Amino acid sequence: MKKISSALSVLALTAVSFSTQAESINYYVIAKQATPFQITGENNQQSGIVTDIVKAVFENSPYQINYHTYPFNRMISLLEAGGEPNWITYGSPNWGKVQSENLSEIPIYTVKHVLVSTRESNLQFHSIQDMHKKIIVLLHGFDYPQLLPYFEKGEIEELRVKDYQAAFRIIHKFPEFAAFVEMESRVKYNLAKLNQEQGDFRIQPFRSVIPDYPIYLAFDPQMNPNTQAFINRRLKTLKENGRIDEIIQRYF
C-alpha cells in the first residue's frame, strides 16, 4: 500500500509541475468586423479562418488559449500599450503598427480585394479611371491609402457604411454609379451569410489598385522565444500536411 501511495504522490506532483509549466496564449479577436477570419458566435464561441488555425497550432500542447474580444480600435490601443503577455492576433507587413512588427515565418492566407457591383450594372472595371465620378462604398474602419488621393481630389465619391447589408443595399439602389470595395473572402462569406445569390453580383478583381498581399499571425514583440519557435514549427507542419488549406475551405 505504501508503494501505491508513493506512486500516486509522484503522479500528483508531476501533474502539478506540468500545469505550472503550461503557458497562457492571449489571443486577440476583433469583434464583429473580422469575419470570416475571426468569428464570435453565441456564448462566446470562437471560430473563423485565423482562429481555427490558432486552435490547430496549440492542440495537444501544454499551451492554453485565452480569448480577448474587442472592437478593432480598442484592440489596437490595448496591444500598443503592451497587451497581455504572449499575445497573438493576425496582421500583415502592409498594415503597420503592432499588426506588422513581429510576424510568423510563413503566411497563412493571401488577401485579394474586389470591386462588387450588381449584375444589372454595366460597370466594367479595368483601371481606377473607370470609377471616375462614381461612388466607392467602404466599411467603416477600413482605410485604403491607394484610394485616398482620388477621394481627396473629388474624382471619386467615398461612401462609408456600417455593415455588409448596407453596402449591398447601396449598390442595388445605384447600380450604375456605386460599387463596393472589400476583400474577396469577406464578400463571398457575407453574401452567403445574408442569403444573397452570388450570381446576382458582378465581382471583379481590384488588384490593379490594391495589390494582393499575405497575412500572417502577429505576435507580441516580447513573446517568449521558445513559444514563438513552437508556433512557427507547428505552422510549417500545418501548411505541409494541407491542414491550413482545409481550414480555409470550410468558410467558402
N, C-alpha and C positions, 0 to 999 in steps of 0.2 A: 504493500500500500504506500509506503514511503517513496518507493521508486516512481509510482504513478503520480503521486502528489508533486514530487520534484519535477517530473516531466511536464506536468500541467503548468507549473510555475514558470518553467523556461519558455513554454509556448506563449503564456500570457505576457511575459516580459518582451518576447520577440514581437508580438502584436503591437504592444505599446511603442516599442522602438520604431517599428515600421510606420505607425501613424504619425509619430513626431517628425519623421523624416519626410513625410509627404508634403509637397509644396502646393500652395494655392496659386492657381492661374486666374487672374482677374480679367475676364473677357467683356469688353465694352460693346454694347449693341445700340444702334441708332433707332430710336422709336419711330415707327410708322413710315418713315420716308425711304427705308433701305431695302424694301422688297425687290427682287427675290433673294438678295444677298443675306439679309437678316430679317427674320420674321418673328414677331412676338404674338403668340396666339392667346386663347383663353387660358386662365390660370397660369399665366406667365410661361406657357410652353414655348420653347425656343427652337427654331428651325431656320432653313434658308441655306443657300449655297455655302457661304463663308462659315456659318455656324455649324453646319454638318461636317465640313472639312475640319474645323477645330475639334469637334467631338471625336472624329476619326483619329486625329493626331494623338489624343490623350486617352483613347480607350485602352483598357487593360494596362494602365500605367499607374504609378503612385501619385500622379498629379490630380488635383481636384479643381474643377472649373467653377468659379463663382461668376454669376452673370450680373452685369450692371447696365440697366437700360435707361437712356436719357435722350431728350431731343438733341439734334446734331450740335447746335451751338453750345449747349450746356456741356455735352460730352467733350468737345474740343477744349473748352475752358478748363475742365477738370484735368484732362490729360496734360495740358500745357502747365498746369500747376503741379504736376508730378504724378497724379493718379495713384491708384493702389499699386503696391509692388508687383512686379512681373505681369504687367498688363499686356493685353493683346487686343487689337482690333484689325481692320484692314485698311490698306492705303495704296498709294502709287507715287512714284517719283514726281509726277506731274501735279500732285495735289498740294504740296508744301506743308509747312507746319509739322505737327507731330505725326501726321499720317505719311510722312516721307523720310523721316530721319533714320529709322532703323528697320529695314525690311527683310523679309525672308529671302533665302538664297535663290529660290525659284518662284516664278509667278504661279498664281492659282487660277487665273482667268484672264481672258482678253476682252476688254470693253470696246464695243462698237456703237457709234452713235448713228441715228437715223432721223430722217425727216418724214413725219407722218401727216398725210392728208387723207381726205375721203376718196373713195373710189370714183365718186362723181366729179371730183376736181380734175381740171385739165393741167394742173401743175406738173411739169416735167423738170426735175432738178438735175442740172449738170454742173452749175457753179453757183456761188453766192449771189451772183448778179441776177439769177432767176428769182430771187426773193426781194428784189428792189421794189420799194413802195408796197410791200406786203407785210403781213404780221407773222412774227415767230412767237409761238406760245412756249413758255418755260414754267417749270415748277418753282415755287418759292424756295429759296435756299440753295439753288444750283446756279452757279455763275460760270460763264464761259468767256475767257479773255479773247478768244477768236471772234466772238460776236460783238463785243463791246464797242469797237470803233464804228460799226455800222449803225448801232443804236444811238451813239453819241452824235453822229453826223445827221441823224434823221433819215437815213437811207432805208432803214428797216424799222418797223414799229415793234417794240417789245411789249408783250402782254404776259403778266405773271398770274398764275392760278394756284390754288391750294392743293389740288389733287388731280388724279388721272381722269376721274369722271368729268370734272370741269374742263380739262384740256380737250377731251374727246367731244364734249358738247360744243365748245367754241369752234372747232374745225368743221363740225357738221353745220353750224349756223352760218359760217362764212367760208364755204368750200373753195371759192376761187381766190381768196385773199389770205387765209390763215393756214399755217402748218405748225406742227408740234415737234420740237427737237428734244430727244431723250435717248437714253441707252436702249439699244435694240432688245436686250434681255428683259429690261423692266417694262418696255412697251408690250411685248408679247405676253409676259406673265400677267400684267394687269388687264389686258384685253380679255384673257381667259377668265380671270377672277370676276370681271364685270359682265361676263356672259355676252361679250361682243364678238361678232364674227370677224376673224382676221381678214377674210376676203372682202369685207366692206371698207377696207382701208388700203391706201397705197403707202407702202413702207419702202423708202428709197435710201440708199447709202448716203451718209453725210461726212464721210472720211476726208473729202477734199477740203472741208472746213475744220472739222475736229478729227484729227488722225486717231486711228485705233491705238490703244495703249494697254499694257498689262496692269493687273492689280495683284498685290501681294498681301501676306499677313504683315501687319505693322506691330513692332514690339516696343515695349518700354526701353528707352536708351540705357537704363540701368539694370536691365534684366540679367539674372544670374547666367553667366556664360554657358554653364553646363545645361541649363534649361533650354537656352536658345539653340545650342548644338543638338539637343534631343529633338526639338521641334523640326529643325532643318533635315535631320536624318529621316524622321517619320514622313515629312512632306515628300521627300525624294522617293521613298518606298511607295507611298500612296499614288504618286504620279506614274511610277514604273509599272505598278500592277493594275493600273486602269481605274482605281477607286475614285480618284478625283473626277475623271470624266463621267463615271457612273453617277456620282452625286449631282453633277451639273445637269445631266439628262433628266433627273427627277422633276425638274422645275420647268421643262419645256415640252 
